[in-house]
Amino acid sequence: MSEDNQEQLAEGTLISHLLELRERLVKAAIAVAIAFAPCAYFSNTLLTLVAEPLMRQLPSDSKLITTSVVGSFMVPIKMAVLVALVIAAPVVLYQAWAFVSPGLYKKEKRFAVPLLISSIALFYSGVLFAYFLVMPLAFKFLIATTPGGIGYTPDIGNFVDFATLFFLGFGGAFEIPVATVLLLWTGMVRIETLTQNRGYVLIGIAVLTAIITPPDAVSMILMMLPMYVLYEIGILAARVMFKDKLAAQNKSPAT
């Protein structure tokens, strides 16, 4: 094949990939838009629902406020966008998977599909765990430590920002098994490294939880324990999934 033909083939391949990428992005955007429509209609209800763990802990003479002129409209819409992204996440991730899957080997696809499904399930589990268990305890602590004579009236914009960080933190933390499996799958680390450095991992988890969670011991513990358990689950899952590969690594000389 001549050099010109090779260049034309490469250019055609690149253009086809770009067209496919555009198609996948459009489909993902449509999924988000479809999810956003009902979320926008019920945006006030969604905001009230997400704020329920905080509102249940507020004193009877306190309530959420807005300090922005357009906050009563923009904050619920912002919440609707965030909820729509969470709802449409499986479709968005599937479009990303469909784009990269043709370049994977058959064996890699066999492992990638369970990892994709697990990552979605674990993220949702982390968000639900934070909403139903951690947030009520965190807000109870924060309200209980309010100095006397100071009214606790949170701004809804600040609450949405806090809740977003909180949900993303716990959702991301619950992805530890997937991250562990990927590290071992790609060969970036050996399983002996993960098992022999449990103490450092625990310290890292403690530092991370101190940054993400409110400054109370209960919230930190409720995040630390699942993260470490999930770390061990990731190692156990990798041992089962990559039994042959790990056996080959153990036979090869350590680098």
trRosetta pair geometry for C-beta under 8 A, 3 or more apart (Angstrom, degrees):
i j d omega theta_ij theta_ji phi_ij phi_ji
1 5 4.8 -117 -176 88 93 128
1 6 5.6 114 123 -59 116 87
1 9 7.7 -6 174 -9 146 143
2 5 4.7 96 58 8 79 102
2 6 7.0 -140 99 -5 43 87
3 6 5.6 -54 -150 35 34 114
3 7 6.4 35 153 -19 66 104
4 7 5.7 -55 -150 36 32 110
4 8 6.4 30 152 -17 66 106
5 8 5.6 -54 -146 38 33 111
5 9 6.2 35 154 -20 66 105
6 9 5.7 -54 -147 36 30 112
6 10 6.3 29 155 -17 65 106
7 10 5.7 -54 -146 38 31 110
7 11 6.2 31 154 -19 65 107
8 11 5.7 -54 -144 38 30 111
8 12 6.2 32 155 -19 64 106
9 12 5.7 -54 -146 37 29 110
9 13 6.3 31 154 -20 63 106
10 13 5.7 -53 -148 35 31 112
10 14 6.4 32 153 -20 65 105
11 14 5.7 -53 -148 35 32 112
11 15 6.3 30 154 -18 65 106
12 15 5.8 -54 -146 37 31 110
12 16 6.3 32 155 -19 65 106
13 16 5.7 -56 -148 36 30 110
13 17 6.4 30 153 -19 65 105
14 17 5.7 -55 -151 35 31 111
14 18 6.4 30 152 -18 66 106
15 18 5.6 -54 -147 37 33 111
15 19 6.3 34 153 -20 66 105
16 19 5.7 -52 -146 36 32 112
16 20 6.3 31 154 -17 64 106
17 20 5.7 -55 -148 38 31 110
17 21 6.2 35 152 -22 65 105
18 21 5.5 -50 -145 35 32 114
18 22 6.4 35 153 -20 63 102
19 22 5.7 -51 -150 34 32 112
19 23 6.5 34 150 -20 63 104
20 23 5.5 -53 -149 35 35 114
20 24 6.3 34 153 -19 67 104
20 99 6.4 147 133 -126 108 86
21 24 5.8 -54 -148 36 32 109
21 25 6.3 31 154 -18 65 107
21 99 6.2 68 -100 -139 66 135
22 25 5.7 -56 -146 38 31 111
22 26 6.3 33 155 -21 65 105
23 26 5.8 -53 -148 34 30 111
23 27 6.5 29 154 -17 63 106
24 27 5.8 -55 -149 37 32 111
24 28 6.4 32 152 -18 65 106
24 95 4.2 144 -169 177 93 104
24 96 7.2 123 163 -73 135 37
24 98 6.4 -179 -112 78 120 107
24 99 4.9 -37 -52 -64 169 116
25 28 5.6 -54 -147 37 32 112
25 29 6.2 32 154 -19 66 106
25 95 7.5 151 -67 146 28 141
26 29 5.7 -55 -147 37 31 111
26 30 6.3 34 153 -21 65 104
27 30 5.6 -51 -147 34 32 113
27 31 6.6 35 152 -21 63 102
27 91 7.4 -130 141 165 92 107
27 95 5.4 171 85 -103 114 134
28 31 5.7 -52 -153 32 33 113
28 32 6.6 31 151 -16 65 104
28 88 7.4 114 -168 153 66 119
28 91 6.4 162 -120 122 61 92
28 92 4.4 75 -145 -115 111 74
28 95 4.6 -121 -61 42 101 158
28 96 7.9 52 -80 -39 140 78
29 32 5.7 -53 -150 37 35 111
29 33 6.2 35 151 -20 67 106
30 33 5.5 -54 -145 38 32 113
30 34 6.3 34 155 -21 66 104
31 34 5.8 -52 -147 34 30 110
31 35 6.4 25 154 -13 63 108
31 88 4.3 137 131 -150 100 115
31 91 3.8 -158 -146 102 164 151
31 92 6.5 -152 76 -53 137 72
31 95 7.9 -158 3 -26 140 130
32 35 5.8 -59 -149 42 31 109
32 36 6.0 34 152 -28 66 109
32 84 5.5 86 -167 142 70 108
32 85 6.2 12 -129 -93 111 58
32 88 4.5 -147 -86 59 57 168
32 92 7.1 44 -54 -65 101 117
33 36 5.5 -53 -143 32 30 115
33 37 6.9 45 157 -36 62 94
33 84 8.0 50 -87 177 12 140
34 37 6.2 -40 -157 10 31 114
34 88 7.5 126 60 -92 87 119
35 38 7.4 -67 -170 41 36 92
35 39 6.3 28 147 -14 69 122
35 83 7.7 -149 152 117 108 73
35 84 4.0 141 110 -150 102 80
35 85 7.8 173 94 -41 140 21
35 87 4.2 170 -152 86 136 123
35 88 4.4 -135 -1 -48 148 102
36 39 5.3 -71 -146 48 36 113
36 40 5.7 40 159 -28 76 105
36 80 6.2 86 -154 146 75 99
36 81 6.4 13 -121 -106 114 54
36 84 3.8 14 -78 -111 69 162
37 40 6.1 -54 -148 30 23 108
37 41 6.8 20 154 -17 59 106
38 41 5.4 -53 -149 35 39 114
38 42 6.2 5 162 10 72 108
39 42 6.5 -73 -143 57 27 86
39 43 6.4 65 149 -82 63 72
39 46 6.1 31 -158 -51 79 158
39 80 3.9 144 134 -157 99 85
39 81 7.6 165 112 -51 137 23
39 83 4.9 176 -138 84 136 116
39 84 4.7 -134 24 -60 155 93
39 87 7.4 -164 -57 7 130 142
40 43 5.4 -5 -151 -47 34 114
40 77 6.4 25 -128 -125 88 76
40 80 4.6 102 -82 166 52 159
42 45 4.4 -46 -179 45 90 119
42 46 5.7 101 118 -30 87 94
42 80 7.8 142 72 -107 59 109
43 46 5.5 -53 -146 35 32 114
43 47 6.4 32 156 -20 65 103
43 76 3.7 102 141 155 109 104
43 77 5.7 -7 -145 -77 158 43
43 79 6.2 128 -162 71 85 100
43 80 4.2 -55 -105 -52 100 122
44 47 5.8 -51 -149 34 32 110
44 48 6.5 31 152 -16 64 106
44 76 5.1 -22 -76 -125 52 152
45 48 5.7 -56 -150 38 33 111
45 49 6.2 34 152 -22 66 107
46 49 5.6 -55 -146 36 31 112
46 50 6.2 25 158 -14 67 106
46 76 7.0 121 62 -157 97 85
46 79 5.4 169 111 128 113 119
46 80 6.1 124 53 -85 154 68
46 83 5.6 -93 -164 -23 143 161
47 50 6.0 -55 -144 39 29 106
47 51 6.0 17 159 -9 64 115
47 75 6.7 78 -117 124 144 95
47 76 4.7 -85 -30 -108 136 81
47 79 4.8 143 -83 37 84 168
47 156 6.9 28 -177 -166 130 125
47 160 7.5 -45 -130 -82 98 111
48 51 5.9 -66 -142 47 26 104
48 52 6.8 58 151 -60 60 82
48 55 7.5 -2 -160 -17 69 157
49 52 5.7 -21 -163 -24 33 117
50 79 6.3 -155 23 -154 150 128
50 83 7.8 -129 -58 -72 131 116
50 131 7.7 -85 -140 -127 65 117
50 160 7.8 61 107 -110 141 73
50 163 5.9 84 161 176 117 162
51 54 5.2 -58 -171 47 72 111
51 55 5.3 71 131 -28 91 107
51 64 6.3 -23 -175 -50 152 154
51 156 7.3 -48 -84 -129 147 89
51 159 6.1 38 -110 148 106 147
51 163 7.7 -95 -84 -59 62 150
52 55 5.6 -57 -132 40 32 109
52 56 6.1 37 166 -26 66 103
53 56 6.2 -51 -148 29 25 111
53 57 7.1 12 157 -8 56 111
53 131 6.6 -160 -33 -170 137 59
53 132 7.9 -150 -82 -105 124 23
53 135 4.0 66 121 115 162 115
53 136 4.5 -115 -154 -69 101 70
53 139 5.9 146 136 11 89 140
54 57 6.1 -72 -159 40 34 104
54 58 6.6 46 149 -42 70 99
54 64 7.4 75 110 -70 126 113
54 135 7.3 -68 -49 165 74 109
54 139 4.8 -158 -110 -123 64 156
54 154 6.8 -58 175 38 143 149
54 159 6.4 -90 4 -141 171 129
55 58 5.6 -37 -149 7 39 119
55 63 7.8 22 -130 -136 93 64
55 64 6.9 -59 -88 -24 95 110
56 136 6.7 -20 72 -124 127 103
57 136 6.6 159 -50 -154 120 67
57 139 4.4 154 44 120 155 110
57 140 5.0 -130 -129 -80 134 63
57 143 5.2 176 144 6 109 149
58 62 4.4 -131 -179 87 106 109
58 63 6.6 104 148 -89 158 35
58 64 7.8 -112 -72 -42 157 70
58 143 6.8 -154 -103 -111 40 147
58 152 6.8 -156 -134 99 80 110
59 62 4.6 79 57 5 85 110
59 143 7.2 175 -31 -174 83 126
59 152 6.8 112 10 48 106 108
61 151 7.7 -90 111 -132 102 109
62 151 6.2 168 -101 -174 103 91
62 152 5.3 2 -133 76 159 76
62 153 5.5 -146 -154 -82 93 72
63 153 6.6 14 64 -132 47 92
64 153 7.2 147 -123 -171 21 66
64 154 5.8 -34 -119 75 76 83
64 155 7.5 91 -168 -151 79 12
64 156 5.1 75 166 -71 122 88
64 159 6.6 -43 -132 -13 123 154
65 153 5.0 33 -4 159 120 109
65 154 7.4 165 31 86 76 34
65 155 5.9 -49 81 -103 78 56
65 156 7.1 -148 84 -18 27 85
66 71 3.4 -179 -171 98 125 133
66 72 5.3 -159 33 -58 162 70
66 75 6.7 -145 -111 -1 123 143
66 155 6.2 88 -119 -156 37 80
66 156 5.2 -33 -80 26 87 109
66 157 6.7 89 -133 -19 83 95
67 71 6.7 72 51 -21 39 158
67 155 5.2 -47 2 -116 103 128
67 157 7.6 -91 41 24 83 121
68 71 3.3 117 59 -45 101 105
68 74 7.2 -56 109 45 141 124
68 75 7.7 138 50 -38 130 109
68 155 8.0 89 -9 -170 88 122
68 157 6.2 65 -4 -34 129 144
70 73 5.4 -59 -176 49 75 105
70 74 4.9 59 129 -17 99 117
71 74 6.0 -64 -120 48 29 97
71 75 5.1 25 -175 -20 71 117
71 155 7.5 -72 -160 -175 157 98
71 156 6.3 134 163 61 114 107
71 157 5.5 -87 -136 -44 115 113
72 75 7.1 -26 -106 31 12 105
72 76 7.6 6 168 -5 42 109
73 76 6.9 -73 -165 39 25 101
73 77 6.6 16 152 -13 65 115
74 77 5.6 -62 -150 41 35 112
74 78 6.1 39 153 -24 70 105
74 157 8.0 18 92 -96 103 108
75 78 5.5 -49 -146 33 33 114
75 79 6.5 35 153 -18 63 102
75 156 4.8 96 147 117 165 112
75 157 5.1 -115 -96 -82 121 69
75 160 5.7 -174 -162 -18 96 147
76 79 5.4 -52 -149 36 36 114
76 80 6.4 41 150 -24 66 102
77 80 5.4 -49 -149 32 35 116
77 81 6.7 40 150 -21 64 99
78 81 5.7 -49 -152 31 34 112
78 82 6.6 32 151 -16 64 105
78 160 5.9 84 101 155 121 156
79 82 5.7 -55 -149 37 34 111
79 83 6.2 31 155 -16 68 107
79 160 5.6 -111 -73 -125 93 124
80 83 5.9 -55 -144 40 30 108
80 84 6.1 34 155 -22 64 108
81 84 5.7 -56 -148 36 28 113
81 85 6.5 31 153 -21 63 104
82 85 5.8 -53 -152 32 31 112
82 86 6.6 29 151 -17 64 104
82 160 7.6 171 2 -173 152 104
82 164 6.0 -104 -131 -105 150 108
83 86 5.6 -54 -151 36 36 112
83 87 6.2 34 152 -19 68 106
84 87 5.7 -53 -144 38 32 110
84 88 6.0 14 162 -5 67 113
85 88 6.1 -64 -138 49 25 99
85 89 6.5 57 153 -61 60 86
85 92 7.9 -1 -159 -15 69 153
86 89 5.7 -22 -157 -21 31 119
86 124 7.9 118 -179 -100 102 81
86 127 7.1 94 -146 -105 137 171
88 91 5.2 -56 -170 44 73 113
88 92 5.7 74 132 -26 88 103
89 92 5.6 -58 -142 39 33 112
89 93 6.0 29 162 -16 69 108
89 120 6.6 159 117 -129 109 95
89 123 7.2 -106 140 95 159 148
90 93 5.9 -58 -144 41 28 108
90 94 6.1 32 155 -23 64 107
90 120 5.3 56 -95 -138 86 148
91 94 5.5 -53 -146 34 31 113
91 95 6.5 33 154 -20 64 102
92 95 5.9 -53 -153 33 31 110
92 96 6.7 30 150 -16 63 104
93 96 5.5 -52 -151 36 37 113
93 97 6.2 39 150 -20 67 105
93 116 6.2 159 149 -163 119 101
93 119 7.4 -171 -152 90 154 119
93 120 6.3 -155 48 -73 159 109
94 97 5.4 -53 -147 38 34 114
94 98 6.1 36 154 -21 67 105
94 116 7.6 101 -90 167 58 138
95 98 5.6 -49 -142 36 32 112
95 99 6.5 35 154 -23 61 104
96 99 5.8 -55 -154 31 31 113
96 100 6.7 5 159 0 66 109
97 100 6.5 -71 -146 47 29 93
97 101 5.6 42 161 -45 69 111
97 112 7.1 155 -142 146 107 118
97 113 7.9 92 -168 -100 143 61
97 116 5.5 21 -86 -112 143 154
98 101 5.9 -39 -129 15 25 120
100 103 5.9 -64 -173 40 60 109
100 104 6.8 61 137 -32 81 105
101 104 5.5 -56 -152 23 46 116
101 109 6.1 68 -155 -111 97 107
101 112 7.2 -178 -108 96 88 149
104 108 4.1 -127 -175 93 105 123
104 109 5.0 134 107 -59 125 79
104 112 6.3 -37 -161 -12 169 151
105 108 4.6 93 55 6 78 105
105 109 7.1 -140 95 -8 40 85
106 109 5.7 -51 -150 32 32 113
106 110 6.7 39 150 -26 63 101
107 110 5.6 -48 -155 26 35 116
107 111 7.0 22 152 -7 64 103
108 111 6.1 -62 -155 42 36 102
108 112 5.8 36 151 -27 71 113
109 112 5.4 -55 -134 36 32 113
109 113 6.4 37 168 -26 66 100
110 113 6.9 -51 -154 22 21 107
111 114 6.6 -64 -162 41 38 103
111 115 6.3 34 149 -18 71 114
111 185 6.7 161 141 -126 151 138
111 241 6.4 96 -126 -179 110 125
112 115 5.5 -63 -150 41 34 113
112 116 6.1 38 155 -25 70 104
113 116 5.7 -51 -146 32 31 112
113 117 6.5 25 158 -12 64 105
114 117 5.8 -57 -145 41 34 108
114 118 5.9 34 156 -21 68 110
115 118 5.6 -55 -141 40 29 112
115 119 6.2 34 157 -26 64 105
115 178 5.6 114 -162 -139 89 98
115 181 6.4 -152 -108 95 114 138
115 182 7.1 102 -153 -66 147 93
116 119 5.9 -52 -148 30 27 111
116 120 6.9 24 155 -15 60 104
117 120 6.0 -57 -155 35 32 109
117 121 6.3 26 153 -14 67 110
118 121 5.8 -59 -145 42 32 109
118 122 5.9 30 159 -19 69 111
118 177 7.0 -88 156 96 131 118
118 178 5.8 166 103 -79 111 105
119 122 5.9 -55 -141 39 26 109
119 123 6.3 30 158 -22 62 106
119 175 5.9 34 -140 -127 83 100
119 178 4.7 55 -85 -90 90 166
120 123 6.0 -56 -149 32 28 110
120 124 6.6 21 157 -11 63 107
121 124 6.0 -60 -151 40 30 107
121 125 6.2 33 151 -23 65 109
122 125 5.4 -52 -145 35 33 116
122 126 6.4 37 155 -22 65 102
122 171 8.0 118 122 -164 69 60
122 174 4.3 -174 167 137 90 101
122 175 5.6 134 107 -88 130 50
122 177 6.7 -159 -99 42 155 108
122 178 6.6 -158 34 -19 153 116
122 230 7.7 105 -150 -142 126 134
123 126 5.8 -53 -153 32 31 111
123 127 6.6 29 152 -17 64 104
123 171 4.3 38 -159 -168 75 100
123 172 7.6 26 -118 -66 88 36
123 174 6.3 169 -90 77 30 115
123 175 6.4 20 -72 -64 81 99
124 127 5.7 -53 -149 36 35 111
124 128 6.3 31 155 -15 68 107
124 171 7.5 38 -55 -124 20 102
125 128 5.9 -58 -146 41 30 108
125 129 6.1 34 154 -24 65 108
125 174 5.5 -176 81 -172 97 157
126 129 5.6 -53 -144 35 30 114
126 130 6.4 29 157 -18 63 105
126 167 7.7 118 118 -169 91 57
126 170 4.1 174 170 137 95 79
126 171 4.1 162 85 -96 125 35
126 172 7.2 -154 128 24 167 31
126 173 5.9 150 -135 61 136 81
126 174 3.2 -148 -59 -3 114 132
126 175 7.6 -52 -24 -26 148 70
127 130 5.9 -57 -151 37 29 110
127 131 6.3 24 154 -19 65 110
127 167 4.8 32 -125 -156 89 98
127 170 6.4 145 -80 89 34 109
127 171 4.9 18 -52 -73 85 105
128 131 5.7 -56 -142 38 32 110
128 132 5.9 5 170 0 69 113
129 132 6.8 -66 -134 46 19 91
129 133 5.7 -33 -174 32 59 119
129 134 6.6 46 137 -10 74 108
129 170 6.0 -153 76 173 102 134
129 174 7.3 139 23 -68 137 134
129 226 6.8 54 173 -71 162 171
130 133 7.3 -72 -113 55 10 78
130 134 4.8 -46 -138 47 52 122
130 135 5.9 67 157 -34 70 97
130 166 5.6 157 177 149 137 95
130 167 5.7 -174 77 -102 149 54
130 169 7.6 117 -98 73 148 87
130 170 3.8 -179 -53 21 124 163
130 171 7.7 -68 -1 -37 134 70
131 134 7.9 30 -2 46 15 82
131 135 5.7 -8 -135 11 30 133
131 167 7.3 25 -56 -98 92 100
132 135 7.8 65 7 35 12 99
132 136 7.6 -15 175 -5 29 115
133 136 7.2 -85 -172 33 15 100
133 137 7.1 -5 158 -2 56 115
133 222 6.4 -166 129 -167 113 138
134 137 6.1 -71 -156 44 33 105
134 138 5.9 31 155 -23 73 113
134 166 7.6 -173 103 -176 122 114
134 170 6.9 -180 31 -83 152 145
134 213 7.4 -96 -178 -125 128 112
134 219 5.7 85 -164 -132 98 81
134 222 5.0 173 -99 113 96 140
134 223 6.8 57 -115 -58 146 88
135 138 5.5 -56 -139 37 31 112
135 139 6.1 24 166 -13 68 107
135 163 7.6 29 -117 -119 137 86
135 166 6.6 84 -88 155 101 152
136 139 6.2 -59 -144 41 27 104
136 140 6.2 32 156 -24 63 109
137 140 5.5 -53 -146 34 31 116
137 141 6.5 32 155 -19 64 103
137 216 7.8 -147 140 95 92 138
137 218 5.1 -114 157 126 131 134
137 219 6.3 176 101 -71 107 77
137 222 7.0 121 61 -18 148 156
138 141 5.9 -57 -155 34 30 109
138 142 6.4 26 152 -17 66 108
138 166 7.9 -161 57 -128 167 138
138 213 6.8 -134 -105 -168 128 88
138 214 4.5 131 -159 18 106 133
138 216 6.7 173 -125 40 62 124
138 218 7.6 -157 -76 88 57 103
138 219 4.7 58 -88 -83 98 132
139 142 5.5 -52 -141 39 36 111
139 143 6.0 32 161 -15 69 107
140 143 6.2 -57 -144 40 25 105
140 144 6.1 26 156 -20 62 113
141 144 5.8 -60 -145 38 28 111
141 145 6.4 13 161 -11 65 112
141 214 6.5 155 79 111 124 137
141 216 4.1 -22 167 -65 165 165
141 218 6.6 -178 -55 39 138 122
141 219 7.2 -111 22 -23 148 110
142 145 6.2 -66 -149 41 26 102
142 146 7.4 51 148 -50 59 87
142 152 7.9 134 128 -144 90 138
142 214 5.9 -87 -62 -159 109 153
142 216 7.7 -117 -53 -26 66 129
143 146 5.8 -25 -162 -14 41 117
143 152 5.5 132 -127 137 82 175
146 150 5.7 -138 173 83 96 104
146 152 4.8 -88 -94 -63 160 117
147 150 4.9 58 72 12 86 125
154 158 6.2 -126 -175 78 90 113
154 159 5.2 88 140 -62 128 108
155 158 4.4 78 70 12 98 107
155 159 6.8 -167 90 -12 48 86
156 159 5.3 -51 -145 36 36 116
156 160 6.4 39 156 -22 67 101
157 160 6.0 -51 -150 31 30 109
157 161 6.7 28 152 -14 62 105
158 161 5.7 -55 -150 38 35 112
158 162 6.2 35 152 -19 67 107
159 162 5.6 -57 -147 38 32 112
159 163 6.0 29 156 -18 68 108
160 163 5.7 -53 -141 39 29 109
160 164 6.2 35 156 -24 63 106
161 164 5.8 -53 -148 33 28 113
161 165 6.6 25 156 -14 62 106
162 165 6.0 -59 -152 39 29 108
162 166 6.1 31 151 -22 65 111
163 166 5.4 -55 -144 38 32 116
163 167 6.1 28 159 -17 68 106
164 167 6.1 -56 -144 38 26 105
164 168 6.2 21 159 -13 63 111
165 168 5.9 -59 -142 42 27 108
165 169 6.0 32 156 -26 63 110
165 212 7.2 -165 153 -150 96 77
166 169 5.8 -57 -149 32 24 113
166 170 6.6 10 160 -6 62 107
166 212 7.4 125 -116 169 49 91
166 213 7.9 75 -125 -109 86 55
167 170 6.2 -60 -145 43 29 100
167 171 5.7 28 158 -18 67 114
168 171 5.6 -56 -136 43 28 111
168 172 5.9 27 162 -17 64 110
169 172 6.1 -59 -146 40 21 106
169 173 6.2 23 154 -22 61 109
169 212 3.9 142 -152 -160 148 134
169 213 7.5 -172 127 -58 152 63
169 223 7.7 -20 136 -136 111 141
170 173 5.4 -50 -141 34 33 115
170 174 6.4 33 159 -20 64 104
170 212 7.9 157 -49 150 63 140
170 223 6.7 -111 -101 -118 87 103
171 174 6.1 -58 -154 34 28 109
171 175 7.3 35 146 -28 59 101
172 175 5.6 -50 -161 18 41 117
173 176 6.4 -7 176 -32 50 106
173 208 7.6 151 -100 130 108 132
173 212 7.7 -158 -50 65 126 172
173 223 6.4 -35 169 -167 175 97
173 226 7.1 84 129 98 118 106
173 227 5.0 -66 -177 -93 111 105
173 230 7.6 123 148 47 74 151
174 226 7.0 -27 -94 143 82 124
174 227 8.0 -100 -76 -94 44 65
174 230 6.3 -156 -141 -103 50 164
175 178 5.0 -53 -172 43 75 115
175 179 5.8 77 130 -25 88 101
176 179 5.6 -57 -143 40 34 111
176 180 6.1 36 158 -23 68 106
176 227 5.9 114 -31 -156 153 69
176 230 4.3 106 63 115 119 115
176 231 5.2 -59 154 -74 136 65
176 234 5.7 -113 130 -32 77 140
177 180 5.6 -55 -146 35 31 113
177 181 6.3 29 157 -17 65 106
177 230 5.2 -102 -38 -180 91 86
177 231 7.6 -147 -74 -92 59 20
177 233 5.0 -44 -94 99 123 99
177 234 3.5 -166 -129 -78 54 86
177 237 5.9 63 -171 20 112 143
178 181 5.8 -55 -148 37 30 110
178 182 6.3 30 154 -18 65 108
178 234 7.2 -89 -2 -115 22 113
179 182 5.7 -56 -147 38 31 111
179 183 6.4 35 155 -23 65 104
179 234 7.1 -24 64 -136 64 155
180 183 5.8 -53 -150 31 30 112
180 184 6.6 19 156 -8 63 108
180 194 6.8 90 -149 -136 104 152
180 231 6.4 136 -65 -147 142 56
180 234 2.9 92 54 146 142 137
180 235 6.0 -79 167 -55 141 57
180 237 7.7 108 90 55 114 106
180 238 6.2 -113 131 -33 94 130
181 184 6.0 -63 -151 43 31 105
181 185 5.9 35 152 -26 68 111
181 234 5.7 -124 -34 -162 77 88
181 237 5.7 -48 -79 101 118 114
181 238 4.9 -171 -111 -79 67 93
181 241 6.6 32 -144 47 116 150
182 185 5.4 -51 -137 36 31 115
182 186 6.1 20 166 -10 66 108
183 186 6.5 -62 -145 42 22 100
183 188 5.0 -85 -156 62 71 112
183 189 4.9 4 158 29 113 108
183 194 7.6 125 98 -69 134 127
184 187 7.6 36 -177 -75 32 31
184 188 7.9 -82 -63 45 21 75
184 189 6.6 -56 -81 74 58 81
184 190 7.8 70 -123 -143 81 21
184 191 5.9 40 -119 -71 125 84
184 194 7.5 -52 -68 -14 108 144
184 238 4.3 64 59 -157 158 143
184 242 6.1 -172 132 40 114 154
184 246 7.4 -8 -179 -81 120 104
185 238 7.5 -126 -47 -130 75 102
185 241 7.9 -34 -83 112 102 127
185 242 6.4 -160 -96 -67 66 142
185 245 8.0 59 -127 94 49 166
187 249 7.8 -177 -124 -95 92 127
189 193 4.7 -113 -174 69 102 138
189 194 6.1 98 130 -46 131 93
190 193 4.9 105 61 -4 75 100
190 194 7.7 -149 98 -1 46 84
190 249 6.0 176 -128 161 102 139
190 254 7.7 -57 -29 -125 167 95
191 194 5.6 -53 -154 37 43 111
191 195 6.2 33 153 -13 72 109
191 235 6.6 116 -151 -150 97 93
191 238 6.5 -178 -99 109 114 128
191 239 6.9 97 -140 -79 155 82
191 246 5.7 14 -5 -134 138 122
191 249 7.6 123 11 84 95 145
192 195 5.9 -61 -143 44 31 105
192 196 5.7 21 163 -14 69 116
193 196 6.3 -62 -135 42 22 102
193 197 6.1 -5 171 3 61 120
194 197 6.6 -74 -139 47 20 94
194 198 7.9 58 157 -70 55 69
194 201 7.6 48 -159 -58 67 144
194 235 5.6 -176 120 -98 134 115
195 198 6.7 -10 -168 -44 36 102
195 235 6.5 115 -73 -152 87 150
197 200 4.6 -34 179 37 95 115
197 201 6.0 105 120 -26 83 93
198 201 5.4 -56 -149 37 35 115
198 202 6.3 38 154 -23 68 104
199 202 5.7 -53 -150 33 31 111
199 203 6.6 30 152 -17 63 103
200 203 5.6 -51 -150 36 36 112
200 204 6.3 38 151 -19 66 105
201 204 5.6 -55 -150 37 32 112
201 205 6.3 34 152 -20 65 105
201 228 7.4 124 124 -119 107 84
201 231 6.1 140 161 -170 141 160
202 205 5.6 -51 -147 35 32 113
202 206 6.5 36 152 -22 63 104
202 224 7.9 57 -157 -170 75 109
202 228 6.1 29 -106 -105 83 127
203 206 5.6 -53 -151 33 33 114
203 207 6.6 32 152 -18 65 103
204 207 5.8 -53 -149 35 33 110
204 208 6.3 32 154 -18 66 107
205 208 5.7 -56 -146 38 32 112
205 209 6.2 28 157 -17 67 107
205 224 5.5 112 136 -136 113 78
205 227 4.9 165 -145 109 125 135
205 228 5.9 -161 55 -63 177 86
205 231 7.6 -98 -67 -33 138 142
206 209 6.0 -56 -144 38 28 107
206 210 6.4 32 154 -23 62 107
206 220 7.4 43 -146 -179 67 116
206 224 6.1 27 -91 -112 63 128
207 210 5.7 -56 -152 32 30 114
207 211 6.8 26 152 -18 63 105
208 211 5.8 -59 -155 34 33 109
208 212 6.2 13 158 -8 70 113
208 227 7.7 177 80 -155 129 169
209 212 5.9 -61 -135 45 33 101
209 213 5.3 3 179 5 74 119
209 219 7.8 175 176 124 101 77
209 220 4.7 111 134 -145 121 73
209 223 4.4 161 -127 91 115 123
209 224 5.1 -71 -24 -63 164 83
209 227 7.2 -145 -61 6 114 149
210 213 7.1 -51 -109 48 16 90
210 215 7.9 40 -159 -111 72 68
210 220 6.3 23 -79 -115 60 124
212 223 6.9 -170 81 -173 121 168
213 216 7.6 -97 140 49 109 68
213 219 4.0 172 179 132 128 115
213 220 5.3 -173 70 -76 146 58
213 222 7.9 140 -121 61 150 91
213 223 5.4 -156 -53 -1 134 146
214 219 5.2 87 50 26 84 165
216 219 5.2 83 69 11 89 102
216 220 7.1 -164 92 -6 45 91
217 220 5.6 -61 -149 40 35 113
217 221 6.1 31 158 -19 71 108
218 221 6.0 -59 -148 37 27 107
218 222 6.2 23 156 -17 64 111
219 222 5.7 -58 -144 40 30 111
219 223 6.5 19 158 -11 64 109
220 223 6.1 -68 -154 41 28 102
220 224 5.8 25 156 -22 69 113
221 224 5.6 -53 -133 38 31 110
221 225 6.1 30 170 -21 66 107
222 225 6.7 -41 -133 31 21 108
222 226 7.4 14 166 -4 51 107
223 226 6.6 -64 -154 42 31 101
223 227 6.1 28 156 -20 67 116
224 227 5.8 -67 -150 39 28 111
224 228 6.2 18 162 -14 68 109
225 228 6.2 -60 -146 38 27 103
225 229 6.2 24 158 -16 64 110
226 229 5.6 -59 -143 41 32 111
226 230 5.9 32 158 -20 68 109
227 230 5.8 -57 -147 39 26 110
227 231 6.5 35 150 -26 61 103
228 231 5.3 -46 -151 28 36 118
228 232 6.8 33 152 -14 64 100
229 232 5.9 -56 -156 38 34 109
229 233 6.3 37 146 -21 66 106
230 233 5.2 -49 -143 36 37 116
230 234 6.3 46 153 -25 65 99
231 234 5.7 -50 -153 29 30 114
231 235 6.9 29 150 -15 61 101
232 235 5.7 -50 -152 34 37 111
232 236 6.3 36 150 -17 67 106
233 236 5.6 -55 -146 39 33 112
233 237 6.1 35 154 -21 67 106
234 237 5.7 -52 -143 36 29 110
234 238 6.3 30 156 -20 63 106
235 238 5.7 -56 -149 35 30 111
235 239 6.5 35 151 -24 64 102
236 239 5.7 -50 -152 29 33 114
236 240 6.8 26 152 -13 63 105
237 240 5.9 -60 -154 38 34 108
237 241 5.9 22 156 -13 71 114
238 241 5.8 -59 -133 44 31 104
238 242 5.6 -21 -178 28 70 111
238 246 7.4 109 141 -61 90 133
239 242 7.4 -70 -119 58 12 74
239 243 6.7 48 165 -88 54 72
239 246 6.6 -41 -125 15 56 168
240 243 6.5 -14 -156 -50 23 101
242 245 4.1 -48 -177 48 98 117
242 246 5.3 102 115 -26 93 95
243 246 6.2 -61 -146 38 22 106
243 247 6.4 24 156 -20 61 109
244 247 5.7 -56 -149 34 30 113
244 248 6.5 30 153 -19 64 104
245 248 5.7 -54 -152 34 33 111
245 249 6.5 34 149 -20 65 103
246 249 5.5 -48 -148 33 37 114
246 250 6.5 38 153 -21 65 103
247 250 5.8 -53 -150 33 32 112
247 251 6.7 29 152 -17 63 105
248 251 5.8 -57 -151 36 34 109
248 252 6.5 30 153 -20 67 105
249 252 5.9 -57 -147 35 33 107
